[in-house]
């Protein structure tokens, strides 16, 4: 089992597990709500039936009395699924719609209107007892009841349905998650492997030169000039390694969100970066024209933002023709601050426009650079809520760093 496959299974298992647990919690809450709603509706029906039955009764000589019309209305009020009895003060049945009432219900106390549950399982009954009073004296009671086992059956049916639905949804989520994450995760892992391989290659290259120069210098005695040349080469390769390691650390800190944030002036940072790159530009007789306007305050780290600007400037100097010109503009429009770097080179190729911000990507004729320059700028920009955009404007390559204003 590959690392990507194992990681994908773990991610999907966690996702499906959380989803299934959430569905079970929802199902439990739904079943509980259904149960409460049904029992409340049953209690409301029994209470209304009991009140209606009591309103039918006449009290004669302290006892409930009914006539033929009252008996008919009594059966109509209770309905086909509800049973009830009316008892006088001595407990004698005055009126009933069942031939043999459950004996336990006749002894239900009825000092006040009250509900109770009698029996279990299929014999479960929901009971409502209501006293019959006159002038503060109790002259009898009304007891109505209805089977409540159907509520438990409904609850069980709903629970089974919800459980089945949860299992089906979890299974669909597993297959869908597996399909969705397979390619994405494989691409991420492949990109990570390429990144590691490219970083290792770029670190090994200067190390190989350093090792070769040092071994060659140690094989036999040489004159001072030869030793100085070897040491210069070693120093140059060490500088390359230091720059690459710095870029890697910058990208890692940006990805981890570990960069310090303060309110800084992007125009001042750019001005300093232009000064630092001036030597490399002068070597190619490239002119750098810098201007700033408007508000240029952004939230970021001066050191990391300067590294990002230097990366963009270095890329522009590398691709500008000898004796060419680089135009650098910084300015704010209120909501955003934008830094534009445009050189008069051949412009970005279609491949560069698509892949130029990828780490270690090198286009044709890109030279021996690490391939991290624009990727560093992009990582730093995104860490501070910004973005990098590549385009060809008037046939010239333009790189824009766009940040929220601060």
C-alpha positions as a Markdown table, in Angstrom:
| # | Residue | x | y | z |
|---|---|---|---|---|
| 1 | Unk | 0.0 | 0.0 | 0.0 |
| 2 | Unk | 1.5 | 3.3 | -1.1 |
| 3 | Unk | 1.7 | 6.3 | 1.3 |
| 4 | Unk | -0.8 | 8.3 | -0.8 |
| 5 | Unk | -3.3 | 5.4 | -0.7 |
| 6 | Unk | -2.9 | 4.9 | 3.1 |
| 7 | Unk | -3.3 | 8.6 | 3.7 |
| 8 | Unk | -6.3 | 8.8 | 1.4 |
| 9 | Unk | -8.0 | 5.9 | 3.3 |
| 10 | Unk | -7.3 | 7.6 | 6.7 |
| 11 | Unk | -8.7 | 10.9 | 5.5 |
| 12 | Unk | -11.8 | 9.3 | 4.1 |
| 13 | Unk | -12.3 | 7.2 | 7.2 |
| 14 | Unk | -12.1 | 10.3 | 9.4 |
| 15 | Unk | -14.5 | 12.2 | 7.1 |
| 16 | Unk | -17.0 | 9.4 | 6.9 |
| 17 | Unk | -16.8 | 8.6 | 10.6 |
| 18 | Unk | -17.5 | 12.3 | 11.5 |
| 19 | Unk | -20.3 | 12.4 | 8.9 |
| 20 | Unk | -21.8 | 9.1 | 10.2 |
| 21 | Unk | -21.6 | 10.3 | 13.8 |
| 22 | Unk | -23.3 | 13.6 | 12.8 |
| 23 | Unk | -26.1 | 11.7 | 11.0 |
| 24 | Unk | -26.6 | 9.5 | 14.1 |
| 25 | Unk | -26.9 | 12.5 | 16.3 |
| 26 | Unk | -29.4 | 14.1 | 13.9 |
| 27 | Unk | -31.3 | 10.8 | 13.7 |
| 28 | Unk | -31.5 | 10.6 | 17.5 |
| 29 | Unk | -32.7 | 14.2 | 17.8 |
| 30 | Unk | -35.2 | 13.6 | 15.0 |
| 31 | Unk | -36.6 | 10.5 | 16.6 |
| 32 | Unk | -36.8 | 12.2 | 20.0 |
| 33 | Unk | -38.6 | 15.1 | 18.3 |
| 34 | Unk | -41.1 | 12.8 | 16.6 |
| 35 | Unk | -41.7 | 11.0 | 19.8 |
| 36 | Unk | -42.4 | 14.2 | 21.8 |
| 37 | Unk | -44.6 | 15.6 | 19.0 |
| 38 | Unk | -46.7 | 12.4 | 18.9 |
| 39 | Unk | -47.1 | 12.1 | 22.6 |
| 40 | Unk | -48.0 | 15.8 | 22.9 |
| 41 | Unk | -50.6 | 15.4 | 20.2 |
| 42 | Unk | -52.0 | 12.3 | 22.0 |
| 43 | Unk | -52.2 | 14.1 | 25.3 |
| 44 | Unk | -53.9 | 17.1 | 23.6 |
| 45 | Unk | -56.5 | 14.7 | 22.1 |
| 46 | Unk | -57.2 | 13.0 | 25.4 |
| 47 | Unk | -57.5 | 16.3 | 27.2 |
| 48 | Unk | -59.9 | 17.7 | 24.7 |
| 49 | Unk | -62.0 | 14.4 | 24.7 |
| 50 | Unk | -62.1 | 14.4 | 28.5 |
| 51 | Unk | -63.1 | 18.1 | 28.7 |
| 52 | Unk | -65.8 | 17.5 | 26.1 |
| 53 | Unk | -67.2 | 14.4 | 27.9 |
| 54 | Unk | -67.4 | 16.4 | 31.2 |
| 55 | Unk | -69.3 | 19.2 | 29.5 |
| 56 | Unk | -72.0 | 16.7 | 28.4 |
| 57 | Unk | -72.8 | 15.7 | 32.0 |
| 58 | Unk | -75.6 | 17.0 | 34.2 |
| 59 | Unk | -75.3 | 16.7 | 37.9 |
| 60 | Unk | -78.5 | 15.5 | 39.7 |
| 61 | Unk | -78.5 | 15.0 | 43.4 |
| 62 | Unk | -74.7 | 15.2 | 43.4 |
| 63 | Unk | -74.4 | 12.4 | 40.7 |
| 64 | Unk | -73.6 | 12.6 | 37.0 |
| 65 | Unk | -76.7 | 12.0 | 34.9 |
| 66 | Unk | -76.9 | 11.3 | 31.2 |
| 67 | Unk | -79.7 | 10.7 | 28.7 |
| 68 | Unk | -79.9 | 9.0 | 25.3 |
| 69 | Unk | -78.6 | 12.0 | 23.4 |
| 70 | Unk | -75.7 | 12.3 | 25.8 |
| 71 | Unk | -74.7 | 8.7 | 25.2 |
| 72 | Unk | -74.6 | 9.2 | 21.5 |
| 73 | Unk | -72.6 | 12.4 | 21.8 |
| 74 | Unk | -70.3 | 10.6 | 24.2 |
| 75 | Unk | -69.4 | 7.9 | 21.6 |
| 76 | Unk | -69.0 | 10.6 | 18.9 |
| 77 | Unk | -66.7 | 12.8 | 21.1 |
| 78 | Unk | -64.4 | 9.9 | 21.9 |
| 79 | Unk | -64.1 | 8.6 | 18.4 |
| 80 | Unk | -63.2 | 5.1 | 17.2 |
| 81 | Unk | -59.8 | 4.7 | 18.9 |
| 82 | Unk | -60.4 | 6.4 | 22.2 |
| 83 | Unk | -62.1 | 4.7 | 25.2 |
| 84 | Unk | -63.6 | 6.3 | 28.2 |
| 85 | Unk | -65.7 | 5.9 | 31.3 |
| 86 | Unk | -67.7 | 8.2 | 33.6 |
| 87 | Unk | -67.8 | 7.2 | 37.3 |
| 88 | Unk | -69.8 | 8.8 | 40.1 |
| 89 | Unk | -68.5 | 9.7 | 43.5 |
| 90 | Unk | -68.8 | 6.1 | 44.7 |
| 91 | Unk | -66.8 | 4.7 | 41.8 |
| 92 | Unk | -69.9 | 3.3 | 39.9 |
| 93 | Unk | -69.8 | 3.4 | 36.1 |
| 94 | Unk | -72.3 | 5.8 | 34.8 |
| 95 | Unk | -71.3 | 5.8 | 31.2 |
| 96 | Unk | -68.8 | 3.8 | 29.2 |
| 97 | Unk | -68.1 | 3.0 | 25.5 |
| 98 | Unk | -66.4 | -0.3 | 26.4 |
| 99 | Unk | -68.0 | -3.4 | 27.8 |
| 100 | Unk | -65.2 | -4.2 | 30.3 |
| 101 | Unk | -62.9 | -1.2 | 31.2 |
| 102 | Unk | -59.4 | -2.2 | 32.3 |
| 103 | Unk | -59.8 | -2.6 | 36.1 |
| 104 | Unk | -56.7 | -0.6 | 37.0 |
| 105 | Unk | -58.1 | 2.5 | 35.2 |
| 106 | Unk | -61.2 | 2.7 | 37.4 |
| 107 | Unk | -59.0 | 3.3 | 40.4 |
| 108 | Unk | -57.0 | 6.1 | 38.8 |
| 109 | Unk | -57.0 | 9.0 | 41.3 |
| 110 | Unk | -58.6 | 12.2 | 39.9 |
| 111 | Unk | -58.1 | 14.9 | 42.5 |
| 112 | Unk | -56.9 | 17.0 | 39.6 |
| 113 | Unk | -56.6 | 16.6 | 35.9 |
| 114 | Unk | -53.6 | 14.3 | 35.3 |
| 115 | Unk | -52.0 | 12.1 | 32.7 |
| 116 | Unk | -50.4 | 8.7 | 33.3 |
| 117 | Unk | -49.2 | 5.7 | 31.3 |
| 118 | Unk | -50.5 | 2.2 | 32.1 |
| 119 | Unk | -49.0 | -1.1 | 30.9 |
| 120 | Unk | -46.1 | -1.8 | 28.6 |
| 121 | Unk | -45.4 | -2.9 | 25.1 |
| 122 | Unk | -48.6 | -3.7 | 23.1 |
| 123 | Unk | -50.7 | -3.2 | 26.3 |
| 124 | Unk | -49.4 | 0.4 | 26.8 |
| 125 | Unk | -52.2 | 2.9 | 27.3 |
| 126 | Unk | -52.0 | 6.7 | 27.7 |
| 127 | Unk | -54.6 | 7.8 | 30.3 |
| 128 | Unk | -56.2 | 11.1 | 31.2 |
| 129 | Unk | -58.3 | 11.5 | 34.4 |
| 130 | Unk | -60.5 | 14.5 | 35.0 |
| 131 | Unk | -62.5 | 15.2 | 38.2 |
| 132 | Unk | -66.2 | 16.1 | 38.1 |
| 133 | Unk | -66.8 | 18.8 | 40.8 |
| 134 | Unk | -69.7 | 21.0 | 41.9 |
| 135 | Unk | -69.3 | 23.7 | 44.5 |
| 136 | Unk | -65.9 | 22.4 | 45.4 |
| 137 | Unk | -67.2 | 18.9 | 46.0 |
| 138 | Unk | -66.0 | 16.0 | 43.9 |
| 139 | Unk | -69.0 | 14.1 | 42.4 |
| 140 | Unk | -67.2 | 11.7 | 40.1 |
| 141 | Unk | -64.5 | 11.5 | 37.4 |
| 142 | Unk | -64.0 | 11.1 | 33.7 |
| 143 | Unk | -61.2 | 8.7 | 32.6 |
| 144 | Unk | -60.3 | 8.5 | 28.9 |
| 145 | Unk | -57.5 | 6.4 | 27.4 |
| 146 | Unk | -56.0 | 5.4 | 24.1 |
| 147 | Unk | -53.3 | 2.8 | 23.1 |
| 148 | Unk | -49.8 | 4.3 | 22.9 |
| 149 | Unk | -47.9 | 1.4 | 21.6 |
| 150 | Unk | -48.1 | 2.7 | 18.0 |
| 151 | Unk | -45.9 | 5.6 | 19.1 |
| 152 | Unk | -43.1 | 3.2 | 20.1 |
| 153 | Unk | -43.6 | 1.4 | 16.8 |
| 154 | Unk | -43.4 | 4.7 | 14.9 |
| 155 | Unk | -40.2 | 5.6 | 16.8 |
| 156 | Unk | -38.6 | 2.3 | 16.0 |
| 157 | Unk | -39.6 | 2.6 | 12.3 |
| 158 | Unk | -38.2 | 6.1 | 12.2 |
| 159 | Unk | -35.0 | 5.0 | 13.9 |
| 160 | Unk | -34.5 | 2.1 | 11.5 |
| 161 | Unk | -35.2 | 4.4 | 8.5 |
| 162 | Unk | -32.7 | 7.0 | 9.8 |
| 163 | Unk | -30.1 | 4.4 | 10.5 |
| 164 | Unk | -30.5 | 2.9 | 7.0 |
| 165 | Unk | -30.3 | 6.4 | 5.5 |
| 166 | Unk | -27.1 | 7.1 | 7.5 |
| 167 | Unk | -25.5 | 3.9 | 6.4 |
| 168 | Unk | -26.4 | 4.6 | 2.7 |
| 169 | Unk | -25.1 | 8.2 | 2.9 |
| 170 | Unk | -21.9 | 7.1 | 4.7 |
| 171 | Unk | -21.3 | 4.5 | 2.0 |
| 172 | Unk | -22.0 | 7.0 | -0.8 |
| 173 | Unk | -19.7 | 9.5 | 1.0 |
| 174 | Unk | -17.0 | 6.8 | 1.2 |
| 175 | Unk | -17.1 | 6.1 | -2.6 |
| 176 | Unk | -17.5 | 9.7 | -3.5 |
| 177 | Unk | -14.7 | 10.8 | -1.2 |
| 178 | Unk | -12.4 | 8.1 | -2.6 |
| 179 | Unk | -13.1 | 9.2 | -6.1 |
| 180 | Unk | -12.6 | 12.9 | -5.4 |
| 181 | Unk | -9.5 | 12.6 | -3.2 |
| 182 | Unk | -7.8 | 9.9 | -5.3 |
| 183 | Unk | -6.5 | 12.1 | -8.1 |
| 184 | Unk | -6.1 | 15.3 | -6.0 |
| 185 | Unk | -4.1 | 13.5 | -3.3 |
| 186 | Unk | -2.0 | 11.7 | -5.9 |
| 187 | Unk | -1.2 | 15.0 | -7.5 |
| 188 | Unk | -0.3 | 16.6 | -4.1 |
| 189 | Unk | 2.0 | 13.7 | -3.2 |
| 190 | Unk | 3.5 | 13.7 | -6.7 |
| 191 | Unk | 4.1 | 17.4 | -6.4 |
| 192 | Unk | 5.7 | 16.9 | -3.0 |
| 193 | Unk | 8.0 | 14.2 | -4.4 |
| 194 | Unk | 9.0 | 16.4 | -7.3 |
| 195 | Unk | 9.6 | 19.3 | -4.9 |
| 196 | Unk | 11.9 | 17.1 | -2.7 |
| 197 | Unk | 13.7 | 15.7 | -5.7 |
| 198 | Unk | 14.3 | 19.1 | -7.2 |
| 199 | Unk | 15.4 | 20.6 | -3.9 |
| 200 | Unk | 17.8 | 17.7 | -3.4 |
| 201 | Unk | 19.1 | 18.1 | -7.0 |
| 202 | Unk | 19.6 | 21.9 | -6.5 |
| 203 | Unk | 21.4 | 21.3 | -3.2 |
| 204 | Unk | 23.6 | 18.5 | -4.6 |
| 205 | Unk | 24.8 | 20.5 | -7.6 |
| 206 | Unk | 26.7 | 23.2 | -5.6 |
| 207 | Unk | 27.9 | 20.6 | -3.2 |
| 208 | Unk | 29.3 | 18.6 | -6.1 |
| 209 | Unk | 31.2 | 21.6 | -7.4 |
| 210 | Unk | 32.5 | 22.4 | -3.9 |
| 211 | Unk | 33.6 | 18.8 | -3.4 |
| 212 | Unk | 35.3 | 18.7 | -6.8 |
| 213 | Unk | 37.1 | 22.0 | -6.4 |
| 214 | Unk | 38.3 | 21.1 | -2.9 |
| 215 | Unk | 39.5 | 17.6 | -4.0 |
| 216 | Unk | 41.3 | 19.0 | -7.0 |
| 217 | Unk | 43.0 | 21.7 | -4.8 |
| 218 | Unk | 44.2 | 19.0 | -2.4 |
| 219 | Unk | 45.5 | 16.5 | -4.9 |
| 220 | Unk | 48.8 | 18.5 | -5.5 |
| 221 | Unk | 50.5 | 21.7 | -4.7 |
| 222 | Unk | 49.3 | 24.7 | -6.7 |
| 223 | Unk | 50.2 | 28.3 | -7.0 |
| 224 | Unk | 48.4 | 31.0 | -5.1 |
| 225 | Unk | 46.3 | 32.1 | -8.0 |
| 226 | Unk | 44.9 | 28.5 | -8.5 |
| 227 | Unk | 44.0 | 28.2 | -4.8 |
| 228 | Unk | 42.3 | 31.6 | -4.9 |
| 229 | Unk | 40.3 | 30.6 | -8.0 |
| 230 | Unk | 39.3 | 27.3 | -6.2 |
| 231 | Unk | 38.2 | 29.2 | -3.1 |
| 232 | Unk | 36.3 | 31.8 | -5.2 |
| 233 | Unk | 34.4 | 29.0 | -6.9 |
| 234 | Unk | 33.7 | 27.3 | -3.6 |
| 235 | Unk | 32.5 | 30.6 | -2.2 |
| 236 | Unk | 30.2 | 31.2 | -5.2 |
| 237 | Unk | 28.6 | 27.8 | -4.8 |
| 238 | Unk | 28.2 | 28.3 | -1.1 |
| 239 | Unk | 26.3 | 31.5 | -1.9 |
| 240 | Unk | 24.1 | 29.6 | -4.2 |
| 241 | Unk | 23.3 | 27.1 | -1.5 |
| 242 | Unk | 22.6 | 29.8 | 1.1 |
| 243 | Unk | 20.2 | 31.6 | -1.3 |
| 244 | Unk | 18.4 | 28.3 | -2.1 |
| 245 | Unk | 18.1 | 27.4 | 1.6 |
| 246 | Unk | 16.8 | 30.9 | 2.3 |
| 247 | Unk | 14.2 | 30.5 | -0.4 |
| 248 | Unk | 13.2 | 27.1 | 0.9 |
| 249 | Unk | 12.8 | 28.4 | 4.5 |
| 250 | Unk | 10.8 | 31.4 | 3.2 |
| 251 | Unk | 8.4 | 29.2 | 1.3 |
| 252 | Unk | 8.1 | 26.8 | 4.3 |
| 253 | Unk | 7.4 | 29.7 | 6.8 |
| 254 | Unk | 4.9 | 31.2 | 4.4 |
| 255 | Unk | 3.0 | 27.9 | 3.9 |
| 256 | Unk | 3.0 | 27.3 | 7.7 |
| 257 | Unk | 1.7 | 30.9 | 8.4 |
| 258 | Unk | 4.6 | 31.5 | 10.7 |
| 259 | Unk | 5.5 | 34.9 | 9.4 |
| 260 | Unk | 5.3 | 38.0 | 11.6 |
| 261 | Unk | 2.9 | 40.6 | 10.5 |
| 262 | Unk | 3.3 | 44.4 | 10.8 |
| 263 | Unk | 2.2 | 47.5 | 9.0 |
| 264 | Unk | 5.0 | 48.3 | 6.5 |
| 265 | Unk | 5.5 | 50.5 | 3.4 |
| 266 | Unk | 5.8 | 48.5 | 0.3 |
| 267 | Unk | 7.3 | 51.4 | -1.7 |
| 268 | Unk | 10.2 | 51.7 | 0.7 |
| 269 | Unk | 10.7 | 47.9 | 0.6 |
| 270 | Unk | 10.7 | 48.0 | -3.2 |
| 271 | Unk | 13.2 | 50.9 | -3.2 |
| 272 | Unk | 15.6 | 49.0 | -1.0 |
| 273 | Unk | 15.2 | 45.9 | -3.2 |
| 274 | Unk | 15.9 | 47.9 | -6.3 |
| 275 | Unk | 19.1 | 49.2 | -4.7 |
| 276 | Unk | 20.2 | 45.7 | -3.9 |
| 277 | Unk | 19.6 | 44.4 | -7.4 |
| 278 | Unk | 21.3 | 47.4 | -9.0 |
| 279 | Unk | 24.6 | 45.6 | -9.3 |
| 280 | Unk | 23.2 | 42.7 | -11.2 |
| 281 | Unk | 21.2 | 45.1 | -13.5 |
| 282 | Unk | 24.3 | 47.2 | -14.1 |
| 283 | Unk | 26.3 | 44.1 | -15.2 |
| 284 | Unk | 23.8 | 43.7 | -18.1 |
| 285 | Unk | 23.5 | 47.5 | -18.5 |
| 286 | Unk | 19.8 | 47.2 | -17.6 |
| 287 | Unk | 18.1 | 50.4 | -16.3 |
| 288 | Unk | 15.6 | 50.1 | -13.4 |
| 289 | Unk | 13.0 | 52.9 | -13.3 |
| 290 | Unk | 11.1 | 52.9 | -10.0 |
| 291 | Unk | 8.2 | 55.2 | -9.0 |
| 292 | Unk | 5.6 | 55.1 | -6.3 |
| 293 | Unk | 2.3 | 56.9 | -5.8 |
| 294 | Unk | -0.6 | 56.8 | -3.5 |
| 295 | Unk | -0.9 | 54.9 | -0.2 |
| 296 | Unk | 1.4 | 51.9 | -0.2 |
| 297 | Unk | 1.0 | 50.5 | 3.3 |
| 298 | Unk | 0.4 | 46.8 | 3.6 |
| 299 | Unk | 0.3 | 44.2 | 6.4 |
| 300 | Unk | 3.4 | 41.9 | 6.2 |
| 301 | Unk | 7.0 | 41.2 | 7.1 |
| 302 | Unk | 9.6 | 43.6 | 5.8 |
| 303 | Unk | 12.2 | 40.9 | 5.4 |
| 304 | Unk | 9.9 | 38.4 | 3.6 |
| 305 | Unk | 8.3 | 41.1 | 1.4 |
| 306 | Unk | 11.7 | 42.2 | 0.4 |
| 307 | Unk | 12.7 | 38.7 | -0.5 |
| 308 | Unk | 9.5 | 38.4 | -2.6 |
| 309 | Unk | 10.2 | 41.7 | -4.4 |
| 310 | Unk | 13.9 | 40.7 | -5.0 |
| 311 | Unk | 12.7 | 37.4 | -6.5 |
| 312 | Unk | 10.5 | 39.2 | -9.0 |
| 313 | Unk | 13.2 | 41.8 | -9.8 |
| 314 | Unk | 15.8 | 39.1 | -10.2 |
| 315 | Unk | 13.6 | 37.3 | -12.7 |
| 316 | Unk | 13.0 | 40.6 | -14.6 |
| 317 | Unk | 16.8 | 41.3 | -14.8 |
| 318 | Unk | 17.5 | 37.7 | -15.9 |
| 319 | Unk | 15.1 | 38.0 | -18.8 |
| 320 | Unk | 15.6 | 41.6 | -19.8 |
| 321 | Unk | 17.9 | 42.1 | -22.8 |
| 322 | Unk | 21.3 | 43.7 | -22.5 |
| 323 | Unk | 20.8 | 47.4 | -22.3 |
| 324 | Unk | 17.1 | 47.0 | -21.6 |
| 325 | Unk | 14.8 | 48.6 | -19.1 |
| 326 | Unk | 12.7 | 47.5 | -16.2 |
| 327 | Unk | 9.8 | 49.5 | -15.1 |
| 328 | Unk | 8.8 | 49.2 | -11.4 |
| 329 | Unk | 5.6 | 50.9 | -10.1 |
| 330 | Unk | 4.1 | 50.8 | -6.7 |
| 331 | Unk | 0.8 | 52.4 | -5.9 |
| 332 | Unk | -2.4 | 52.0 | -3.9 |
| 333 | Unk | -6.0 | 52.4 | -5.0 |
| 334 | Unk | -7.6 | 52.4 | -1.5 |
| 335 | Unk | -8.6 | 48.8 | -1.0 |
| 336 | Unk | -5.4 | 47.3 | -2.6 |
| 337 | Unk | -1.8 | 48.1 | -3.0 |
| 338 | Unk | -0.1 | 46.8 | -6.2 |
| 339 | Unk | 3.5 | 46.4 | -7.3 |
| 340 | Unk | 4.1 | 46.1 | -11.0 |
| 341 | Unk | 7.4 | 44.9 | -12.5 |
| 342 | Unk | 7.7 | 45.0 | -16.3 |
| 343 | Unk | 10.7 | 44.3 | -18.4 |
| 344 | Unk | 11.2 | 44.7 | -22.1 |
| 345 | Unk | 12.2 | 41.2 | -22.7 |
| 346 | Unk | 10.4 | 38.6 | -24.9 |
| 347 | Unk | 7.5 | 38.2 | -22.5 |
| 348 | Unk | 6.2 | 35.1 | -20.8 |
| 349 | Unk | 5.7 | 32.0 | -22.8 |
| 350 | Unk | 2.3 | 30.3 | -22.7 |
| 351 | Unk | 3.9 | 27.6 | -20.5 |
| 352 | Unk | 5.4 | 30.3 | -18.2 |
| 353 | Unk | 2.0 | 32.0 | -17.8 |
| 354 | Unk | 0.5 | 28.6 | -16.7 |
| 355 | Unk | 3.4 | 27.2 | -14.6 |
| 356 | Unk | 5.6 | 30.1 | -13.7 |
| 357 | Unk | 4.5 | 30.2 | -10.1 |
| 358 | Unk | 5.1 | 26.5 | -9.5 |
| 359 | Unk | 8.1 | 25.6 | -7.4 |
| 360 | Unk | 11.2 | 24.5 | -9.3 |
| 361 | Unk | 9.5 | 25.0 | -12.6 |
| 362 | Unk | 12.0 | 26.1 | -15.3 |
| 363 | Unk | 11.1 | 27.1 | -18.8 |
| 364 | Unk | 13.3 | 26.6 | -21.8 |
| 365 | Unk | 16.3 | 28.9 | -21.6 |
| 366 | Unk | 15.6 | 29.8 | -18.0 |
| 367 | Unk | 19.2 | 29.2 | -17.0 |
| 368 | Unk | 20.6 | 27.6 | -13.9 |
| 369 | Unk | 18.4 | 29.3 | -11.4 |
| 370 | Unk | 16.7 | 27.3 | -8.6 |
| 371 | Unk | 13.2 | 27.8 | -10.1 |
| 372 | Unk | 12.0 | 29.1 | -6.8 |
| 373 | Unk | 12.0 | 32.9 | -7.5 |
| 374 | Unk | 8.4 | 33.5 | -8.5 |
| 375 | Unk | 7.2 | 30.6 | -6.3 |
| 376 | Unk | 8.8 | 32.4 | -3.3 |
| 377 | Unk | 7.0 | 35.6 | -4.3 |
| 378 | Unk | 3.7 | 33.8 | -4.7 |
| 379 | Unk | 4.0 | 32.0 | -1.3 |
| 380 | Unk | 4.9 | 35.2 | 0.5 |
| 381 | Unk | 2.1 | 37.2 | -1.1 |
| 382 | Unk | -0.5 | 34.5 | -0.3 |
| 383 | Unk | 0.7 | 34.4 | 3.3 |
| 384 | Unk | -0.2 | 38.1 | 3.7 |
| 385 | Unk | -3.5 | 37.8 | 1.9 |
| 386 | Unk | -2.2 | 38.9 | -1.5 |
| 387 | Unk | -1.5 | 37.3 | -4.8 |
| 388 | Unk | 0.8 | 37.3 | -7.8 |
| 389 | Unk | -0.3 | 37.6 | -11.4 |
| 390 | Unk | 1.7 | 37.0 | -14.5 |
| 391 | Unk | 0.8 | 38.6 | -17.8 |
| 392 | Unk | 2.1 | 40.0 | -21.1 |
| 393 | Unk | 1.3 | 43.7 | -21.4 |
| 394 | Unk | 2.1 | 45.3 | -24.7 |
| 395 | Unk | 4.3 | 42.3 | -25.6 |
| 396 | Unk | 6.3 | 42.7 | -22.4 |
| 397 | Unk | 6.4 | 40.4 | -19.3 |
| 398 | Unk | 4.6 | 41.9 | -16.3 |
| 399 | Unk | 4.5 | 40.5 | -12.8 |
| 400 | Unk | 2.1 | 42.1 | -10.4 |
| 401 | Unk | 2.1 | 41.6 | -6.6 |
| 402 | Unk | -1.3 | 42.6 | -5.2 |
| 403 | Unk | -1.9 | 43.1 | -1.5 |
| 404 | Unk | -4.8 | 44.4 | 0.7 |
| 405 | Unk | -4.0 | 47.9 | 1.9 |
| 406 | Unk | -3.3 | 48.4 | 5.6 |
